[in-house]
Amino acid sequence: MKSNLIEFVSDISILTLDDEFTSESIKLAIDSIKVDEIEFTKNGCFITFDNLLNVNKLHSKSTNYNQSDFRFDGVELENCEMNLLCDINVYIIDFKIDHIEIWNKLGTEMNKIPIKYTLKQMWKKDDNKILERK
């Protein structure tokens, strides 16, 4: 993967999966992840990964999970230059990062992955993390 795409996927995954899976397993999953396709829609994109090649599984921090497929949300992407304010969903299938959905709430077309952005955790009650790439 191109370095800015790796950084982008890594930033999203770390903030979205924070407190759900071990940081070590998230890092290992990201380090071995292979992008299958990036599909831009009118107001967002899908980034899908090749799970046959992605061998590292995520390890849950909770023992209460009785399933291996999840959808996590709660991270927002902002880029004023591209007029983006996006909701992000990360889909986990068989404890592997399967795909990421990005939807621009402002309706502006998204036709490339931003290099500069702000990611905000929106799901915690306190201590939401913010990550900025400038």
Residue frames relative to the residue before (quaternion, step in Angstrom):
aa qw qx qy qz dx dy dz
M 1.0000 0.0000 0.0000 0.0000 0.00 0.00 0.00
K 0.5523 -0.5758 0.4777 0.3678 3.53 -1.18 0.53
S 0.6189 -0.6086 0.3458 0.3564 3.57 -1.02 0.79
N 0.6744 0.4740 -0.3315 0.4589 3.65 0.92 -0.73
L 0.6179 0.5191 -0.3490 0.4763 3.61 1.12 -0.54
I 0.6186 0.5286 -0.3362 0.4742 3.59 1.02 -0.78
E 0.6622 0.5049 -0.2964 0.4677 3.57 0.90 -0.94
F 0.6432 0.5345 -0.3031 0.4568 3.58 0.97 -0.91
V 0.6834 0.4715 -0.2752 0.4848 3.59 0.82 -1.03
S 0.6420 0.5310 -0.3117 0.4568 3.56 0.99 -0.84
D 0.6624 0.5103 -0.3011 0.4583 3.60 0.85 -0.97
I 0.6686 0.4962 -0.2968 0.4677 3.58 0.88 -0.96
S 0.6877 0.5002 -0.2887 0.4399 3.57 0.82 -1.01
I 0.6658 0.5093 -0.3107 0.4481 3.57 0.88 -0.90
L 0.7079 0.4487 -0.2768 0.4700 3.62 0.85 -0.90
T 0.6831 0.4922 -0.2949 0.4519 3.59 0.99 -0.76
L 0.7693 0.3787 -0.1876 0.4791 3.57 0.90 -0.92
D 0.3349 0.7664 -0.4717 0.2793 3.56 1.37 0.07
D 0.8401 0.1520 -0.1655 0.4937 3.57 -0.92 1.01
E 0.6345 0.5072 -0.3448 0.4704 3.63 1.23 -0.04
F 0.7897 0.1191 -0.0272 0.6012 3.56 1.03 -0.90
T 0.6100 -0.5610 0.3961 0.3952 3.59 -1.16 0.48
S 0.5593 -0.6181 0.4304 0.3463 3.58 -1.03 0.77
E 0.6261 0.5422 -0.3471 0.4400 3.59 1.00 -0.71
S 0.6884 0.4654 -0.2975 0.4702 3.61 0.88 -0.86
I 0.5998 0.5347 -0.3643 0.4708 3.63 1.09 -0.59
K 0.6588 0.5092 -0.3061 0.4614 3.59 0.91 -0.91
L 0.6665 0.4960 -0.3037 0.4664 3.61 0.90 -0.89
A 0.6425 0.5204 -0.3215 0.4615 3.59 1.00 -0.81
I 0.6754 0.4867 -0.2906 0.4717 3.59 0.94 -0.88
D 0.6475 0.5403 -0.3206 0.4314 3.59 0.97 -0.83
S 0.7688 0.3469 -0.1920 0.5017 3.60 1.07 -0.64
I 0.4439 0.7314 -0.4358 0.2794 3.59 1.27 -0.06
K 0.1502 -0.7735 0.6125 0.0628 3.56 -1.06 0.84
V 0.3502 -0.7368 0.5416 0.2030 3.57 -0.71 1.09
D 0.2847 -0.7468 0.5800 0.1576 3.54 -0.92 0.96
E 0.7971 -0.1463 0.1546 0.5651 3.58 0.84 -1.00
I 0.1471 -0.7167 0.6682 0.1349 3.53 -1.28 0.52
E 0.0445 -0.8018 0.5955 -0.0224 3.56 -0.59 1.17
F 0.2068 -0.7754 0.5877 0.1030 3.55 -0.64 1.16
T 0.1968 -0.7508 0.6218 0.1043 3.52 -0.97 0.94
K 0.7407 -0.3896 0.2683 0.4771 3.59 -1.18 -0.09
N 0.8336 0.0927 -0.0325 0.5436 3.61 0.94 -0.76
G 0.7918 0.1785 -0.1554 0.5630 3.57 0.96 0.82
C 0.2753 -0.7493 0.5628 0.2146 3.52 -1.19 -0.55
F 0.2810 -0.6865 0.6403 0.1993 3.49 -1.44 0.30
I 0.0924 -0.7481 0.6543 0.0605 3.55 -0.96 0.90
T 0.0616 -0.8143 0.5772 0.0006 3.58 -0.45 1.22
F 0.2660 -0.7731 0.5654 0.1086 3.52 -1.14 0.77
D 0.4656 -0.6636 0.5153 0.2781 3.55 -1.18 0.62
N 0.1922 -0.8385 0.5016 0.0915 3.57 -0.12 1.27
L 0.5324 0.5779 -0.4364 0.4384 3.59 1.20 -0.01
L 0.7119 0.4203 -0.2407 0.5085 3.57 1.14 -0.69
N 0.6402 0.5010 -0.3253 0.4831 3.60 1.17 -0.51
V 0.1356 -0.8619 0.4869 0.0399 3.55 -0.05 1.31
N 0.6603 0.5350 -0.3154 0.4222 3.59 1.10 -0.60
K 0.2274 -0.7779 0.5766 0.1034 3.54 -0.80 1.09
L 0.4984 -0.6336 0.5076 0.3041 3.53 -1.25 0.56
H 0.2496 -0.7550 0.5892 0.1432 3.54 -1.09 0.75
S 0.3932 -0.7576 0.4849 0.1902 3.51 -0.59 1.23
K 0.4150 -0.6763 0.5500 0.2604 3.55 -1.17 0.66
S 0.6994 0.4299 -0.2504 0.5132 3.58 1.24 -0.41
T 0.3133 -0.7377 0.5645 0.1974 3.55 -1.02 0.78
N 0.5389 0.6581 -0.3790 0.3643 3.58 1.29 -0.02
Y 0.5355 0.6335 -0.4185 0.3698 3.62 1.20 -0.24
N 0.0804 -0.7870 0.6104 0.0406 3.56 -0.88 0.97
Q 0.6602 0.4067 -0.2987 0.5563 3.54 1.20 0.66
S 0.3313 -0.7488 0.5373 0.2020 3.58 -1.26 0.25
D 0.6695 0.4547 -0.2911 0.5101 3.60 1.31 0.03
F 0.0465 0.8152 -0.5681 0.1030 3.57 -0.78 1.11
R 0.1716 -0.7114 0.6591 0.1730 3.53 -1.39 0.24
F 0.0741 -0.7929 0.6048 0.0098 3.54 -0.77 1.10
D 0.0338 -0.7754 0.6306 0.0011 3.54 -1.02 0.88
G 0.4613 0.7143 -0.4596 0.2563 3.57 -1.18 -0.36
V 0.6431 0.4268 -0.3518 0.5297 3.57 1.23 0.36
E 0.1732 -0.7840 0.5934 0.0565 3.53 -0.98 0.98
L 0.2344 -0.7591 0.5962 0.1154 3.56 -1.03 0.89
E 0.0364 -0.7919 0.6096 0.0023 3.55 -0.97 0.89
N 0.1213 0.7407 -0.6550 0.0875 3.53 -1.07 0.91
C 0.3097 -0.7950 0.4962 0.1607 3.58 -0.30 1.29
E 0.6237 0.5649 -0.3425 0.4179 3.61 1.01 -0.77
M 0.7525 0.3443 -0.1892 0.5286 3.59 1.04 -0.79
N 0.4054 -0.7314 0.4495 0.3141 3.60 1.34 0.05
L 0.4012 0.7140 -0.4663 0.3344 3.55 0.89 1.04
L 0.1039 0.7079 -0.6956 0.0655 3.49 -1.14 0.87
C 0.0489 0.8790 -0.4584 0.1218 3.54 0.16 1.36
D 0.3392 -0.6541 0.6353 0.2310 3.49 -1.29 0.63
I 0.1526 -0.7871 0.5944 0.0617 3.56 -1.06 0.81
N 0.0862 -0.7645 0.6379 0.0340 3.55 -1.04 0.91
V 0.1388 -0.7588 0.6315 0.0782 3.56 -0.99 0.88
Y 0.1828 -0.7956 0.5740 0.0644 3.56 -0.74 1.13
I 0.1551 -0.7691 0.6186 0.0429 3.53 -0.91 1.07
I 0.0174 0.7752 -0.6309 0.0289 3.58 -0.86 1.00
D 0.8318 -0.0057 -0.0675 0.5509 3.55 -0.79 1.10
F 0.6292 -0.5769 0.2931 0.4306 3.55 1.07 0.92
K 0.5858 0.5045 -0.4063 0.4871 3.59 1.09 0.74
I 0.5043 -0.6101 0.5006 0.3505 3.59 -1.12 0.62
D 0.1978 -0.8262 0.5229 0.0702 3.58 -0.42 1.25
H 0.7741 -0.2228 0.1583 0.5711 3.57 0.83 -0.96
I 0.2826 -0.7199 0.6124 0.1639 3.51 -1.37 0.43
E 0.1733 -0.7644 0.6165 0.0743 3.55 -0.97 0.98
I 0.0459 -0.7789 0.6254 0.0103 3.56 -0.94 0.91
W 0.0257 -0.8056 0.5908 -0.0359 3.59 -0.78 1.10
N 0.3044 -0.7588 0.5527 0.1617 3.56 -0.71 1.12
K 0.3422 -0.7695 0.5119 0.1696 3.57 -0.56 1.20
L 0.6394 0.5343 -0.3273 0.4456 3.60 1.22 -0.35
G 0.4896 -0.7017 0.4012 0.3270 3.58 1.29 -0.15
T 0.4839 0.6585 -0.4413 0.3709 3.59 1.25 -0.07
E 0.5261 -0.6417 0.4550 0.3231 3.56 -1.02 0.79
M 0.1832 -0.7423 0.6364 0.1024 3.53 -1.06 0.85
N 0.0166 0.8422 -0.5369 0.0463 3.59 -0.47 1.15
K 0.7682 0.1525 -0.1592 0.6011 3.57 1.28 0.30
I 0.5455 -0.5842 0.4852 0.3545 3.54 -1.30 0.38
P 0.4074 -0.7317 0.4828 0.2559 3.61 -0.69 1.00
I 0.3750 -0.7011 0.5619 0.2281 3.55 -1.13 0.71
K 0.7341 0.2748 -0.1606 0.5998 3.56 1.13 -0.77
Y 0.2308 0.7674 -0.5667 0.1914 3.56 -0.87 0.99
T 0.2618 -0.6943 0.6388 0.2035 3.48 -1.43 0.20
L 0.1190 -0.7645 0.6308 0.0589 3.56 -0.95 0.95
K 0.0737 -0.8015 0.5934 0.0025 3.56 -0.89 1.00
Q 0.3657 -0.6733 0.5947 0.2434 3.54 -1.00 0.87
M 0.1324 -0.8098 0.5697 0.0460 3.56 -0.87 0.95
W 0.6455 0.6015 -0.2948 0.3668 3.59 1.22 -0.25
K 0.6259 0.5270 -0.3627 0.4461 3.59 1.13 -0.29
K 0.5224 -0.6219 0.4729 0.3415 3.59 -1.14 0.55
D 0.7831 0.0631 -0.0049 0.6186 3.56 1.01 -0.87
D 0.8347 0.2746 -0.1660 0.4475 3.53 -1.32 0.30
N 0.1670 0.7736 -0.5839 0.1811 3.60 0.83 0.97
K 0.3560 -0.7465 0.5277 0.1935 3.55 -0.88 0.96
I 0.1479 -0.7534 0.6356 0.0807 3.54 -1.22 0.65
L 0.0696 -0.7857 0.6144 0.0161 3.54 -0.92 0.95
E 0.0861 -0.8073 0.5835 0.0181 3.59 -0.79 1.04
R 0.1004 -0.7411 0.6620 0.0502 3.53 -1.09 0.88
K 0.0270 -0.8264 0.5616 -0.0296 3.58 -0.55 1.18
